[in-house]
């Protein structure tokens, strides 16, 4: 869309002299009009039939209009066509390592910890179109549910497919973190991030979580850790009834926060605690703000100088004024 501007707007103050010129012309015209004239009979008849004497002010209006246009031309009017182009910088590679152990079915978050996480994770992916993602699921063991990809539809489908029962039960935090690091260690991205989520204590796996965090630090991978679960007691599945439905009992929530804080600190990340659906959403929003992908916006300005049109129009008006003054109005001046 074109924008209009003046390069030298200070010249527009000259337009203030136009009212004074109009007043000057009014008094000059009255002064120059003879109080008594003795025309000949032919002149009297000609002037009596003509309306030209009444149109004499048009000449001065043409002159004022021409002067106005010249003043505007001095201010250098121009139109500016602004166009922009977004240049995507290199995005961030993000791996979400998600605990899918049985305790993630606890109902302190609604409808469960795992389902609440899936909803927030899908929104997080959709709001970061310039980044690549991978999904790692872990319980007593771990595996890559989806490798690094920029195809967000594939990532979203992988998140929605996460469920309890994919793996042997348990909480192998070191295994989950190690698999996530393995997904990122060969990445060429300048920014590499792991979001590690768990609701328990490391009790399985062959990789020590601290060893895995040291490996992440060596590969310049930042780890954000999230402990999910309310403080105190939570309805947790403890077995099945005769209809093969989960039996829930209030069980104490145990999260190894000290370990999660240590992992985050070693990798220059941060630890969060999600005690509710709202809190979980806020945590992902905070991570989204801290790990913004740089997008460069380039603006292009195309200037079209307009003063020439004002000069030409002013010249035309002044030329018309001169021609009329020396032809049509010659006998009435």
Secondary structure, DSSP 8 states (H G I E B T S, - for coil): -EEEEETTGGGGGGGGHHHHHHHHHHHHHHHHS-SS----HHHHHHHHH--GGGGTHHHHHHHHHHHHHHHHHHT-EEEEEEEEEEEE---EEEEEEEE-SGGGG-SSSSS-HHHHHHHHHHHHHHT-TT-EEEEEEESSSEEEEEEEES-HHHHHHHHHH--TTSS-SS--HHHHHHHHHHHHTT---SEEEEEEEESS-----SS-HHHHHHHHHHTTEEEEEEEES-SSEEEEEEEE-TTS-EEEEEEE----HHHHHHHHHHTT-EEEEE-SHHHHHHHHHHHHHHT---EEEEEEEEEEE-HHHHHHHHHHHHHHHHHHHHTTTGGG-
